[in-house]
Amino acid sequence: MLGGLLITTLSASAQRTPKKYLEQFTPVAVNLSQETGVPASVILGIAMLESGMGTSKNARLLKNHFGIVGKNNLAKRGLTYRSMYREYTTDTASYRHFTKVIMKKKWFTTMKGNDDYDQWLNKLIRSGYSTAGQVWVSRVRSMIKKYKLYELDDAMNLAKR
C-alpha cells in the first residue's frame, strides 16, 4: 500500500513540474518573442529540455536554462559542484541572453518573425548550437509538440492581425 502511495505522489509531482515551469516562463518567452522575432515555442522548448524544466543543477544553481557555456561563481560561493556553464543573476537573464545569442547568428534576419519551429531548430543545429545533432532537434521538437508550445506562436500571429 505504501509503495502505491509513493508512486502516486511521485507521479503527481512529476506531472506538476511542466505546468509550473510553463506558468512561470511562458510570459518571459512570449515577451522575448515579441521583442526579437524568435518563436516562443523555440525559446520554451529548448529551455524545457536543457534545464529539465528547471530541475537541473545548472538551472537551480546557475539560473542557466539553455546550457550556455561560460563563467560561474560556484567555487567562490563554496559549492563543490563544478560546471562549465555560465551563471546568470536571474532566470530571465538566461532567457534574454539566449535570444541575444540567436540574434547574432548570420541567418537570424532571414528567420526573424518566422514561426516554423522546425526551420529554427534546423538552423540552430547547423550553426553548432548543440553537439547532440538531430537527437537534440528531435527532443526539442517533442517538447514543443507534447506541450503544444506552437499554440503560443499561433496566438501571437492572430494578435498581430
Backbone as JSON Lines, residues from 0, in Angstrom:
{"i":0,"aa":"M","n":[0.83,-1.2,0.0],"ca":[0.0,0.0,0.0],"c":[0.87,1.26,0.0]}
{"i":1,"aa":"L","n":[1.88,1.29,0.84],"ca":[2.75,2.45,0.91],"c":[3.46,2.68,-0.42]}
{"i":2,"aa":"G","n":[3.91,1.61,-1.08],"ca":[4.58,1.73,-2.37],"c":[3.67,2.39,-3.4]}
{"i":3,"aa":"G","n":[2.4,2.02,-3.41],"ca":[1.44,2.62,-4.34],"c":[1.25,4.1,-4.05]}
{"i":4,"aa":"L","n":[1.23,4.47,-2.78],"ca":[1.09,5.87,-2.39],"c":[2.31,6.67,-2.84]}
{"i":5,"aa":"L","n":[3.48,6.09,-2.66],"ca":[4.72,6.76,-3.05],"c":[4.76,6.98,-4.56]}
{"i":6,"aa":"I","n":[4.39,5.97,-5.31],"ca":[4.38,6.09,-6.77],"c":[3.38,7.14,-7.22]}
{"i":7,"aa":"T","n":[2.21,7.15,-6.62],"ca":[1.2,8.14,-6.95],"c":[1.69,9.55,-6.64]}
{"i":8,"aa":"T","n":[2.32,9.72,-5.49],"ca":[2.83,11.03,-5.09],"c":[3.92,11.49,-6.03]}
{"i":9,"aa":"L","n":[4.87,10.61,-6.37],"ca":[5.93,10.97,-7.29],"c":[5.38,11.29,-8.67]}
{"i":10,"aa":"S","n":[4.41,10.52,-9.11],"ca":[3.82,10.74,-10.42],"c":[3.1,12.09,-10.46]}
{"i":11,"aa":"A","n":[2.35,12.4,-9.43],"ca":[1.64,13.68,-9.37],"c":[2.64,14.84,-9.35]}
{"i":12,"aa":"S","n":[3.72,14.67,-8.62],"ca":[4.74,15.71,-8.55],"c":[5.38,15.93,-9.93]}
{"i":13,"aa":"A","n":[5.68,14.85,-10.62],"ca":[6.3,14.96,-11.94],"c":[5.35,15.62,-12.93]}
{"i":14,"aa":"Q","n":[4.07,15.38,-12.79],"ca":[3.1,15.97,-13.7],"c":[2.93,17.47,-13.46]}
{"i":15,"aa":"R","n":[3.15,17.92,-12.24],"ca":[3.02,19.34,-11.94],"c":[4.21,20.15,-12.44]}
{"i":16,"aa":"T","n":[5.36,19.55,-12.56],"ca":[6.58,20.26,-12.93],"c":[6.43,21.01,-14.26]}
{"i":17,"aa":"P","n":[6.0,20.36,-15.34],"ca":[5.86,21.11,-16.6],"c":[4.86,22.26,-16.49]}
{"i":18,"aa":"K","n":[3.77,22.03,-15.8],"ca":[2.75,23.06,-15.64],"c":[3.33,24.28,-14.91]}
{"i":19,"aa":"K","n":[4.03,24.03,-13.82],"ca":[4.63,25.13,-13.05],"c":[5.68,25.86,-13.88]}
{"i":20,"aa":"Y","n":[6.5,25.08,-14.59],"ca":[7.54,25.7,-15.41],"c":[6.9,26.59,-16.47]}
{"i":21,"aa":"L","n":[5.89,26.07,-17.12],"ca":[5.21,26.85,-18.16],"c":[4.53,28.09,-17.59]}
{"i":22,"aa":"E","n":[3.9,27.95,-16.44],"ca":[3.26,29.11,-15.81],"c":[4.29,30.2,-15.51]}
{"i":23,"aa":"Q","n":[5.46,29.8,-15.07],"ca":[6.49,30.77,-14.69],"c":[7.17,31.4,-15.9]}
{"i":24,"aa":"F","n":[7.45,30.61,-16.94],"ca":[8.31,31.11,-18.02],"c":[7.62,31.4,-19.35]}
{"i":25,"aa":"T","n":[6.36,31.03,-19.51],"ca":[5.66,31.38,-20.75],"c":[5.61,32.89,-20.95]}
{"i":26,"aa":"P","n":[5.27,33.68,-19.93],"ca":[5.25,35.13,-20.15],"c":[6.62,35.68,-20.57]}
{"i":27,"aa":"V","n":[7.69,35.13,-20.03],"ca":[9.05,35.56,-20.39],"c":[9.31,35.25,-21.86]}
{"i":28,"aa":"A","n":[8.99,34.02,-22.27],"ca":[9.24,33.59,-23.65],"c":[8.39,34.39,-24.64]}
{"i":29,"aa":"V","n":[7.14,34.63,-24.3],"ca":[6.25,35.4,-25.19],"c":[6.76,36.83,-25.33]}
{"i":30,"aa":"N","n":[7.15,37.43,-24.23],"ca":[7.68,38.79,-24.27],"c":[8.94,38.86,-25.14]}
{"i":31,"aa":"L","n":[9.85,37.93,-24.94],"ca":[11.09,37.91,-25.74],"c":[10.79,37.63,-27.21]}
{"i":32,"aa":"S","n":[9.8,36.81,-27.47],"ca":[9.42,36.53,-28.84],"c":[8.91,37.79,-29.53]}
{"i":33,"aa":"Q","n":[8.09,38.55,-28.82],"ca":[7.58,39.8,-29.37],"c":[8.71,40.8,-29.62]}
{"i":34,"aa":"E","n":[9.7,40.83,-28.73],"ca":[10.83,41.75,-28.86],"c":[11.8,41.36,-29.97]}
{"i":35,"aa":"T","n":[12.01,40.05,-30.15],"ca":[13.1,39.59,-31.01],"c":[12.69,38.89,-32.29]}
{"i":36,"aa":"G","n":[11.48,38.34,-32.33],"ca":[11.07,37.57,-33.5],"c":[11.43,36.1,-33.43]}
{"i":37,"aa":"V","n":[12.03,35.66,-32.32],"ca":[12.31,34.24,-32.11],"c":[11.03,33.61,-31.57]}
{"i":38,"aa":"P","n":[10.53,32.54,-32.17],"ca":[9.27,31.96,-31.69],"c":[9.32,31.55,-30.22]}
{"i":39,"aa":"A","n":[8.25,31.85,-29.52],"ca":[8.15,31.46,-28.11],"c":[8.25,29.95,-27.96]}
{"i":40,"aa":"S","n":[7.74,29.21,-28.93],"ca":[7.8,27.75,-28.87],"c":[9.25,27.27,-28.87]}
{"i":41,"aa":"V","n":[10.09,27.89,-29.65],"ca":[11.51,27.52,-29.72],"c":[12.2,27.87,-28.42]}
{"i":42,"aa":"I","n":[11.95,29.07,-27.92],"ca":[12.56,29.51,-26.67],"c":[12.2,28.55,-25.54]}
{"i":43,"aa":"L","n":[10.91,28.3,-25.37],"ca":[10.46,27.44,-24.27],"c":[10.85,25.99,-24.47]}
{"i":44,"aa":"G","n":[10.74,25.48,-25.68],"ca":[11.09,24.08,-25.94],"c":[12.53,23.79,-25.59]}
{"i":45,"aa":"I","n":[13.42,24.67,-26.01],"ca":[14.84,24.49,-25.71],"c":[15.09,24.62,-24.21]}
{"i":46,"aa":"A","n":[14.49,25.62,-23.59],"ca":[14.68,25.82,-22.15],"c":[14.18,24.62,-21.35]}
{"i":47,"aa":"M","n":[13.03,24.1,-21.73],"ca":[12.47,22.96,-21.0],"c":[13.38,21.75,-21.11]}
{"i":48,"aa":"L","n":[13.9,21.51,-22.3],"ca":[14.79,20.37,-22.5],"c":[16.12,20.57,-21.76]}
{"i":49,"aa":"E","n":[16.76,21.7,-22.0],"ca":[18.1,21.94,-21.46],"c":[18.12,22.07,-19.94]}
{"i":50,"aa":"S","n":[17.04,22.52,-19.36],"ca":[17.02,22.73,-17.9],"c":[16.28,21.62,-17.15]}
{"i":51,"aa":"G","n":[15.8,20.62,-17.87],"ca":[14.99,19.61,-17.19],"c":[13.78,20.25,-16.54]}
{"i":52,"aa":"M","n":[13.21,21.22,-17.25],"ca":[12.07,22.0,-16.77],"c":[12.38,22.7,-15.46]}
{"i":53,"aa":"G","n":[13.6,23.2,-15.39],"ca":[14.01,23.97,-14.22],"c":[14.56,23.14,-13.08]}
{"i":54,"aa":"T","n":[14.67,21.83,-13.26],"ca":[15.11,20.96,-12.17],"c":[16.6,20.6,-12.23]}
{"i":55,"aa":"S","n":[17.27,20.9,-13.33],"ca":[18.69,20.55,-13.43],"c":[19.51,21.4,-12.45]}
{"i":56,"aa":"K","n":[20.7,20.89,-12.12],"ca":[21.57,21.65,-11.21],"c":[21.95,22.98,-11.83]}
{"i":57,"aa":"N","n":[22.19,22.98,-13.13],"ca":[22.56,24.24,-13.79],"c":[21.43,25.25,-13.72]}
{"i":58,"aa":"A","n":[20.21,24.81,-13.86],"ca":[19.07,25.72,-13.76],"c":[18.9,26.21,-12.32]}
{"i":59,"aa":"R","n":[19.03,25.3,-11.36],"ca":[18.83,25.67,-9.96],"c":[19.97,26.52,-9.4]}
{"i":60,"aa":"L","n":[21.21,26.12,-9.67],"ca":[22.35,26.81,-9.07],"c":[22.86,28.0,-9.89]}
{"i":61,"aa":"L","n":[22.72,27.9,-11.2],"ca":[23.29,28.93,-12.08],"c":[22.23,29.76,-12.8]}
{"i":62,"aa":"K","n":[20.97,29.37,-12.66],"ca":[19.86,30.03,-13.36],"c":[20.1,29.99,-14.88]}
{"i":63,"aa":"N","n":[20.74,28.9,-15.34],"ca":[21.06,28.7,-16.75],"c":[20.08,27.66,-17.31]}
{"i":64,"aa":"H","n":[19.17,28.12,-18.15],"ca":[18.14,27.25,-18.69],"c":[18.45,26.76,-20.1]}
{"i":65,"aa":"F","n":[19.59,27.16,-20.66],"ca":[19.87,26.86,-22.07],"c":[21.19,26.16,-22.31]}
{"i":66,"aa":"G","n":[21.9,25.78,-21.29],"ca":[23.16,25.07,-21.47],"c":[24.23,25.93,-22.11]}
{"i":67,"aa":"I","n":[24.2,27.22,-21.85],"ca":[25.19,28.13,-22.42],"c":[26.45,28.08,-21.55]}
{"i":68,"aa":"V","n":[27.57,27.85,-22.22],"ca":[28.87,27.71,-21.55],"c":[29.41,29.1,-21.18]}
{"i":69,"aa":"G","n":[30.09,29.16,-20.03],"ca":[30.7,30.42,-19.6],"c":[31.12,30.37,-18.15]}
{"i":70,"aa":"K","n":[31.44,31.52,-17.61],"ca":[31.95,31.62,-16.24],"c":[30.82,31.53,-15.21]}
{"i":71,"aa":"N","n":[31.2,31.0,-14.05],"ca":[30.27,30.99,-12.92],"c":[31.07,31.16,-11.64]}
{"i":72,"aa":"N","n":[30.37,31.44,-10.56],"ca":[30.99,31.7,-9.26],"c":[30.7,30.61,-8.23]}
{"i":73,"aa":"L","n":[30.49,29.39,-8.68],"ca":[30.15,28.32,-7.75],"c":[31.25,28.11,-6.7]}
{"i":74,"aa":"A","n":[32.51,28.11,-7.13],"ca":[33.62,27.89,-6.2],"c":[33.7,29.02,-5.17]}
{"i":75,"aa":"K","n":[33.49,30.25,-5.61],"ca":[33.53,31.41,-4.69],"c":[32.42,31.34,-3.66]}
{"i":76,"aa":"R","n":[31.33,30.69,-4.04],"ca":[30.21,30.54,-3.11],"c":[30.38,29.32,-2.22]}
{"i":77,"aa":"G","n":[31.52,28.61,-2.38],"ca":[31.81,27.46,-1.54],"c":[31.11,26.18,-1.95]}
{"i":78,"aa":"L","n":[30.59,26.13,-3.17],"ca":[29.9,24.94,-3.63],"c":[30.9,23.99,-4.29]}
{"i":79,"aa":"T","n":[30.72,22.71,-4.07],"ca":[31.65,21.73,-4.64],"c":[31.21,21.29,-6.04]}
{"i":80,"aa":"Y","n":[30.01,21.58,-6.43],"ca":[29.54,21.24,-7.77],"c":[30.32,22.07,-8.79]}
{"i":81,"aa":"R","n":[30.9,21.4,-9.75],"ca":[31.67,22.09,-10.79],"c":[30.88,22.06,-12.1]}
{"i":82,"aa":"S","n":[30.89,23.18,-12.77],"ca":[30.15,23.28,-14.02],"c":[30.88,24.2,-14.98]}
{"i":83,"aa":"M","n":[30.8,23.88,-16.25],"ca":[31.41,24.73,-17.28],"c":[30.39,25.73,-17.82]}
{"i":84,"aa":"Y","n":[29.2,25.75,-17.21],"ca":[28.13,26.57,-17.73],"c":[28.07,27.94,-17.05]}
{"i":85,"aa":"R","n":[27.6,28.89,-17.81],"ca":[27.52,30.28,-17.38],"c":[26.48,30.46,-16.28]}
{"i":86,"aa":"E","n":[26.78,31.37,-15.37],"ca":[25.86,31.71,-14.29],"c":[25.15,33.02,-14.63]}
{"i":87,"aa":"Y","n":[23.87,33.1,-14.3],"ca":[23.08,34.3,-14.52],"c":[22.53,34.8,-13.19]}
{"i":88,"aa":"T","n":[22.28,36.09,-13.13],"ca":[21.74,36.66,-11.89],"c":[20.28,36.29,-11.7]}
{"i":89,"aa":"T","n":[19.56,36.12,-12.82],"ca":[18.15,35.72,-12.74],"c":[17.86,34.71,-13.85]}
{"i":90,"aa":"D","n":[16.77,33.99,-13.7],"ca":[16.32,33.08,-14.75],"c":[16.01,33.86,-16.03]}
{"i":91,"aa":"T","n":[15.38,35.01,-15.88],"ca":[15.03,35.83,-17.03],"c":[16.28,36.29,-17.78]}
{"i":92,"aa":"A","n":[17.35,36.56,-17.06],"ca":[18.61,36.96,-17.71],"c":[19.12,35.83,-18.61]}
{"i":93,"aa":"S","n":[18.93,34.6,-18.19],"ca":[19.32,33.45,-19.01],"c":[18.5,33.42,-20.3]}
{"i":94,"aa":"Y","n":[17.21,33.61,-20.19],"ca":[16.32,33.65,-21.36],"c":[16.73,34.79,-22.3]}
{"i":95,"aa":"R","n":[16.96,35.94,-21.73],"ca":[17.32,37.11,-22.54],"c":[18.65,36.88,-23.28]}
{"i":96,"aa":"H","n":[19.63,36.32,-22.57],"ca":[20.93,36.06,-23.2],"c":[20.79,35.03,-24.34]}
{"i":97,"aa":"F","n":[19.96,34.03,-24.14],"ca":[19.74,33.03,-25.19],"c":[19.24,33.7,-26.48]}
{"i":98,"aa":"T","n":[18.29,34.61,-26.36],"ca":[17.78,35.27,-27.58],"c":[18.86,36.16,-28.2]}
{"i":99,"aa":"K","n":[19.71,36.76,-27.37],"ca":[20.81,37.56,-27.92],"c":[21.79,36.68,-28.69]}
{"i":100,"aa":"V","n":[22.06,35.49,-28.19],"ca":[22.94,34.54,-28.89],"c":[22.35,34.21,-30.26]}
{"i":101,"aa":"I","n":[21.08,33.96,-30.31],"ca":[20.43,33.63,-31.58],"c":[20.45,34.83,-32.53]}
{"i":102,"aa":"M","n":[20.21,36.0,-31.99],"ca":[20.16,37.2,-32.84],"c":[21.51,37.5,-33.5]}
{"i":103,"aa":"K","n":[22.59,36.96,-32.96],"ca":[23.91,37.18,-33.54],"c":[24.23,36.21,-34.69]}
{"i":104,"aa":"K","n":[23.38,35.22,-34.89],"ca":[23.61,34.25,-35.96],"c":[23.41,34.93,-37.32]}
{"i":105,"aa":"K","n":[24.24,34.56,-38.29],"ca":[24.18,35.15,-39.63],"c":[22.8,35.0,-40.25]}
{"i":106,"aa":"W","n":[22.14,33.91,-39.99],"ca":[20.86,33.6,-40.61],"c":[19.67,34.23,-39.89]}
{"i":107,"aa":"F","n":[19.9,34.88,-38.75],"ca":[18.78,35.38,-37.94],"c":[17.83,36.29,-38.72]}
{"i":108,"aa":"T","n":[18.36,37.24,-39.47],"ca":[17.49,38.21,-40.15],"c":[16.56,37.52,-41.15]}
{"i":109,"aa":"T","n":[16.99,36.41,-41.74],"ca":[16.11,35.7,-42.69],"c":[15.04,34.89,-41.97]}
{"i":110,"aa":"M","n":[15.26,34.6,-40.68],"ca":[14.3,33.79,-39.92],"c":[13.4,34.62,-39.0]}
{"i":111,"aa":"K","n":[13.81,35.83,-38.69],"ca":[13.07,36.68,-37.75],"c":[11.6,36.76,-38.14]}
{"i":112,"aa":"G","n":[10.73,36.45,-37.18],"ca":[9.3,36.51,-37.42],"c":[8.71,35.24,-38.01]}
{"i":113,"aa":"N","n":[9.55,34.32,-38.46],"ca":[9.09,33.04,-38.99],"c":[8.73,32.15,-37.8]}
{"i":114,"aa":"D","n":[7.54,31.59,-37.77],"ca":[7.15,30.78,-36.62],"c":[7.25,29.28,-36.86]}
{"i":115,"aa":"D","n":[7.96,28.87,-37.91],"ca":[8.17,27.45,-38.19],"c":[9.29,26.92,-37.3]}
{"i":116,"aa":"Y","n":[8.91,26.3,-36.2],"ca":[9.9,25.87,-35.22],"c":[10.88,24.84,-35.78]}
{"i":117,"aa":"D","n":[10.45,24.02,-36.73],"ca":[11.36,23.05,-37.35],"c":[12.5,23.76,-38.08]}
{"i":118,"aa":"Q","n":[12.16,24.82,-38.81],"ca":[13.2,25.57,-39.51],"c":[14.18,26.2,-38.53]}
{"i":119,"aa":"W","n":[13.66,26.74,-37.43],"ca":[14.52,27.35,-36.42],"c":[15.46,26.31,-35.81]}
{"i":120,"aa":"L","n":[14.92,25.15,-35.46],"ca":[15.74,24.11,-34.84],"c":[16.83,23.63,-35.79]}
{"i":121,"aa":"N","n":[16.47,23.48,-37.06],"ca":[17.47,23.05,-38.04],"c":[18.56,24.1,-38.24]}
{"i":122,"aa":"K","n":[18.18,25.37,-38.25],"ca":[19.19,26.44,-38.36],"c":[20.11,26.42,-37.14]}
{"i":123,"aa":"L","n":[19.52,26.26,-35.96],"ca":[20.32,26.24,-34.74],"c":[21.31,25.08,-34.73]}
{"i":124,"aa":"I","n":[20.86,23.91,-35.13],"ca":[21.73,22.75,-35.09],"c":[22.83,22.87,-36.14]}
{"i":125,"aa":"R","n":[22.52,23.42,-37.31],"ca":[23.53,23.6,-38.35],"c":[24.56,24.65,-37.97]}
{"i":126,"aa":"S","n":[24.17,25.57,-37.09],"ca":[25.12,26.61,-36.67],"c":[25.88,26.22,-35.4]}
{"i":127,"aa":"G","n":[25.71,24.97,-34.96],"ca":[26.5,24.45,-33.85],"c":[25.95,24.7,-32.46]}
{"i":128,"aa":"Y","n":[24.66,24.98,-32.34],"ca":[24.12,25.26,-31.01],"c":[24.26,24.07,-30.07]}
{"i":129,"aa":"S","n":[24.02,22.86,-30.57],"ca":[24.12,21.66,-29.74],"c":[24.99,20.63,-30.44]}
{"i":130,"aa":"T","n":[25.78,19.92,-29.66],"ca":[26.61,18.86,-30.23],"c":[25.84,17.56,-30.39]}
{"i":131,"aa":"A","n":[24.62,17.51,-29.91],"ca":[23.82,16.28,-29.97],"c":[23.11,16.1,-31.32]}
{"i":132,"aa":"G","n":[23.24,17.05,-32.21],"ca":[22.71,16.92,-33.57],"c":[21.21,16.71,-33.65]}
{"i":133,"aa":"Q","n":[20.82,15.79,-34.53],"ca":[19.4,15.56,-34.78],"c":[18.67,14.97,-33.57]}
{"i":134,"aa":"V","n":[19.4,14.32,-32.67],"ca":[18.79,13.83,-31.44],"c":[18.26,15.01,-30.64]}
{"i":135,"aa":"W","n":[19.05,16.07,-30.56],"ca":[18.63,17.28,-29.85],"c":[17.41,17.89,-30.52]}
{"i":136,"aa":"V","n":[17.46,18.01,-31.84],"ca":[16.33,18.57,-32.59],"c":[15.07,17.76,-32.3]}
{"i":137,"aa":"S","n":[15.19,16.46,-32.34],"ca":[14.04,15.58,-32.09],"c":[13.49,15.77,-30.68]}
{"i":138,"aa":"R","n":[14.36,15.92,-29.71],"ca":[13.91,16.1,-28.32],"c":[13.22,17.44,-28.12]}
{"i":139,"aa":"V","n":[13.78,18.49,-28.7],"ca":[13.14,19.81,-28.57],"c":[11.8,19.79,-29.29]}
{"i":140,"aa":"R","n":[11.77,19.22,-30.49],"ca":[10.53,19.11,-31.25],"c":[9.46,18.37,-30.44]}
{"i":141,"aa":"S","n":[9.87,17.31,-29.75],"ca":[8.94,16.55,-28.91],"c":[8.38,17.4,-27.78]}
{"i":142,"aa":"M","n":[9.21,18.24,-27.18],"ca":[8.75,19.15,-26.12],"c":[7.7,20.11,-26.7]}
{"i":143,"aa":"I","n":[8.01,20.67,-27.84],"ca":[7.11,21.64,-28.47],"c":[5.76,21.0,-28.78]}
{"i":144,"aa":"K","n":[5.78,19.79,-29.31],"ca":[4.54,19.1,-29.66],"c":[3.78,18.62,-28.42]}
{"i":145,"aa":"K","n":[4.51,18.0,-27.48],"ca":[3.86,17.44,-26.28],"c":[3.13,18.52,-25.48]}
{"i":146,"aa":"Y","n":[3.75,19.69,-25.35],"ca":[3.15,20.76,-24.54],"c":[2.46,21.82,-25.4]}
{"i":147,"aa":"K","n":[2.31,21.51,-26.69],"ca":[1.59,22.39,-27.64],"c":[2.11,23.82,-27.6]}
{"i":148,"aa":"L","n":[3.42,23.96,-27.53],"ca":[4.04,25.28,-27.44],"c":[3.81,26.08,-28.73]}
{"i":149,"aa":"Y","n":[3.61,25.4,-29.84],"ca":[3.32,26.07,-31.12],"c":[2.07,26.93,-31.03]}
{"i":150,"aa":"E","n":[1.18,26.6,-30.1],"ca":[-0.03,27.4,-29.92],"c":[0.31,28.83,-29.47]}
{"i":151,"aa":"L","n":[1.42,28.99,-28.77],"ca":[1.84,30.34,-28.36],"c":[2.16,31.18,-29.59]}
{"i":152,"aa":"D","n":[2.84,30.58,-30.56],"ca":[3.19,31.28,-31.79],"c":[1.94,31.59,-32.61]}
{"i":153,"aa":"D","n":[1.02,30.62,-32.66],"ca":[-0.24,30.84,-33.39],"c":[-1.03,31.98,-32.77]}
{"i":154,"aa":"A","n":[-1.1,32.02,-31.44],"ca":[-1.85,33.07,-30.75],"c":[-1.21,34.44,-31.0]}
{"i":155,"aa":"M","n":[0.11,34.48,-31.04],"ca":[0.79,35.75,-31.29],"c":[0.53,36.23,-32.73]}
{"i":156,"aa":"N","n":[0.47,35.29,-33.66],"ca":[0.18,35.65,-35.06],"c":[-1.23,36.19,-35.2]}
{"i":157,"aa":"L","n":[-2.17,35.6,-34.47],"ca":[-3.55,36.1,-34.52],"c":[-3.63,37.51,-33.92]}
{"i":158,"aa":"A","n":[-2.88,37.73,-32.86],"ca":[-2.9,39.04,-32.2],"c":[-2.3,40.13,-33.09]}
{"i":159,"aa":"K","n":[-1.39,39.75,-33.98],"ca":[-0.76,40.72,-34.89],"c":[-1.73,41.2,-35.98]}
{"i":160,"aa":"R","n":[-2.71,40.38,-36.29],"ca":[-3.64,40.71,-37.39],"c":[-4.61,41.79,-37.06]}
